Amino acid sequence: TWTGDTGDVATLARPTNAAAKSKENKTLNVLVEVQTLVAESKTRRIELRGRTEASRSVDLRAETAARVVAINAKKGAKVRAGQVIIELAMNDREAKLGEAIATVRQRQIEYDASQSLSERGYRAQTKHAEAAANLSRALAYQAKIELDISNTKIKAPFDGILDFRNVETGSYVSMNMTIGRIVDQDPYLVIGQVSEINVPFLRVGDKGKATLASGEVIEGRLRFIASTADQKTRTFRVEMEVANRDRRLRDGLTAEISVEVDERMAHHVSSAILTLNDEGELGVRSVDSNNKVKFYSVEIIDDTGDGVWLNGLP
């Protein structure tokens, strides 16, 4: 129990086994043991269960069909942005490119001649427009062949790890077929779900810590807080970005996330004194200066192994 309104001081009262009856009214008086506590500044923490997750990963897909002729990175290898991971057979693409270049050269000559005749009035505008269209088609076909040739070299879009590869030399890949996955390992994410009660206290940029199942503690900052709740759980996704320069983190590790959100005055007490009033509110009972019981509603802002921190007491 708590007694008295004395600024930031609260007095804890605990019933003892001693009791006495008043001779005048035969009322049973309960003797209590009291302890005076002073409110302290306490940092409020929001605890979340979560897991690690790669900050980004991309499936590599073939943008043209051909046979695999070379593999330049093993599964699990580090790759750099722009590095060629897999090479596909050229087949007749070089021949098609040569044909396209020759056609462009011919159409350019025809267009230049048409332009000269048109400027002197010896060429109808319709014929000149036809020459221009033929040149545009030839250029477009050449660009298409060049793009198809470039697609025979499948490259890493960013620095990362070749997490898996499902083709070997000699495999045939079709258009849009997945051939591997690149995972960015630095930075990494620790993600969790926060309740609708606690989400208003979080801000992008807040510092946080995550404790892994191994006991390792990693630090980071919140980079994302969802604006819409999960329809099933009514919770909001939270992402904390952490450094992973030594590549020790892996996707899917269990983590306990702790984010410090504010400081307030609070009392540290045993959880055994917590009770509920008739309305179901959580709180503690006190004894006032007239030896009457009084109830205080409280809010638990932290739960530790040796008690709880309460806000709302005098």
Buried (B, 14 or more C-beta within 10 A) or exposed (E): BBBBBEEEBBBBBEEEEEEEEEEEEEEEEBEBEBEEBEBEEBEBBBEBEBBBBBBBBBEBEBBBBBEBEEBBBEEEEEBEEEBBBBBBBBEEBEEBBEBBBEBBEEBBEBBEEBEEBBEEEEBEEEEBEBBBEBBEEBBEBBEEBBEBBEBBBBBBEEBBBBBBBEBEEEBEBEEEBEBBBBBBBBBBBBBBBBEEEBBEEBEEEBEBBBBBEEEEEBEBBBBEBBEEBEEEEEBBBBBBBBEBEEEEBEBEBEBBBBBEBEEBEBBBBEEEBBEEEEEEEBBBBBBEEEEEEBBBEBBBBBEEEEBBBBBBBB
